[in-house]
């Protein structure tokens, strides 16, 4: 995993160079180059458990190129490059605005690479800053570019300093001579590498690409699918294997499967469609992918597509490396797809307490648990139960309407006329339980289980965004959330309503399903029928929304509650607002003993706000706090067990938002 890291150096970092200090320009004692946490997480996604990342780096000295042991050291959220403060006079030019460039191979431990600094007016600096590849430098001051993302910047650096930088080598496809022009036209074969890059940009995420390969495994009657996502710092870079115990393929079938737009005849219950899923999904995630397969009683065979080596559209069958043989071993029958040189995501996923690598695994598990829940539950028609594991951990199904408190409306089968007959669509509406119903159901089990149930019901996001249609094709979920233009918005009061729609292959054209099986359109006839069924669930959700709270929270003895009817003005506007929120109207003592609203606390990782106060479906209040305000972060933790104090805090923060205090604090922070 080779990355090119670019940074515009600031005054505070230049003390790392002795020449800058000798000239009396040093303004701080930092003496290290700052590395943004987003860059470190992208380049070293498995570095969570370490506060130090070891590196062996080459750099300029007065005597030539030298190699030294350096490291990245965690400093709160960000990192610093330490271990070397050059004393060489060749850095006499350093000044704010210089370009720092580092080439780093992050797939080994310690990481290896090189770095150099270029003056602000150097042609290398000007060329890189004038190119769109460096556009993110304007916002973040540091970027990490992988492979093609930094192709031109890498080329510029390697031409200027070939002793420190080596641009990724790409095999140039041979351009065959133009054939003799026939009377009716000319054959124009596409450039393989360029076409493959186009085909790989169909909009897949890593979870959706893996799901496409799981489709293939299930279509091959697999009952066990094992996914291995290799740690990127173990010497083989970023790789993944998807192994199944399906029927496997012989050599001829494998060759056809590796063809773009293969002529495979899909059975009626197959999850495949265009003969493109294997290739499109793989190329969207990796530069190289190998398929190893074996039928019962036959020898294993394999073929490889490598984006940088596709002359003549020849799939390679070169011997596999020992580690690849171990990963792709098949005992009796089945198929293994191995992705190598996988592209890192532009923005690494983040979850509290997890490194980006583990966060990617978590997102993959959540996606597969939802998309294939019917197969995992043994509820897919005509299919045996399927087991999916990721790095040895079993994926548990997440049925979006499977909670025992969910209410089901009458199901309906709708017939859609197609050529040669009718296609059938199964439609059923559901009403989810409210937060209060979940809390009551789990009150004897514990709040943690209640939160987990709500998280699963909300598909690990906002429940308001997951209301609407859940569309299945052959029991495989392909689209979820939203009302597909039947209603313009996701109303907060209808967030408990979901409608399941299931169709089979014969209706693919009617549903306008796209090549990645991620976009689907409902026929007009079906929309009319579905809207009638959905209306009942939406009304039931609205009625439940209007019901009074079932579980009031009693305030602690001796703690008064209040209603705010007072206002503040003039220079004491903020102070008056706070006083009003805590003590009632000016000059009026509150004696109300009404129950406090239920207040939930969420600690989030974001740079968008310090706090956010939102009101829930049943009147409950949710306070989100980020680490941008350490004092507030600590205060909330202290008040967790005091519902009265939390209620007052929510009112207090709401008043501050009313006079835009947070907006001013954020502006001061960014200044």
Buried (B, 14 or more C-beta within 10 A) or exposed (E): BBBBBBBBBBBBBBBBBBBBBEEEBBEEEBBBBBBBBBBBBBBBBBBBEBEEBBBBBBBBBEEEEBEEEBBBBBBEEBBBBBBBEBEBEBBEBBBBBBBBBBBBBBBBBBBBBBBBBBBBEBEBBBBBBEBEBBEBBEEEBBBBBBBBBBBBBBBBBBEBBEEBBBBBEEEEBEEEEEEEEEEEEEEEEEEBBEBBBEBBEBEBBBBBBBBBBBBBBBBBBBBBBBBBBBBBBEEBBBBBBBBBBBBBBEBEBBBEBBBBEBEBEEEEBBBBBBBBBBBBBBBBBBBBBBBBBBBEEEEBBBBBBBBBBBEEBEBEBEEBEEEBEEBBEBEEBBBBBBBBBBBBBEEBBBBEEBBBBBBBBBBBBBBBBBBBBBBBBEBBEEBEEBBBBBBEEEBEBBBBBBBEBBBEBEEBEBEBEEEEEEBBBBBBBBBBBBBBBBBBBBEEEEEEBBBEBBBBBBBBEEBBBBBBBBBBBBBBBBBBBBBBEBBEEBBBBBBBBBBBBBBBBBBBEBBEBBBBBBEBBBBEBBBEBBBEBBBBBBBBBBEBBEEEBEBEBEBEEEBBBBEBEBEBEEEEBBEBBBBBBBBBBEEEEBEEEEBBBBBBBBEEEEEEBBBBBBEBBBEBBBBBBBBBBEEBBEEBEEBEEBBBBBBBBBBBBBBBBEBEBBEEBBEEEEE
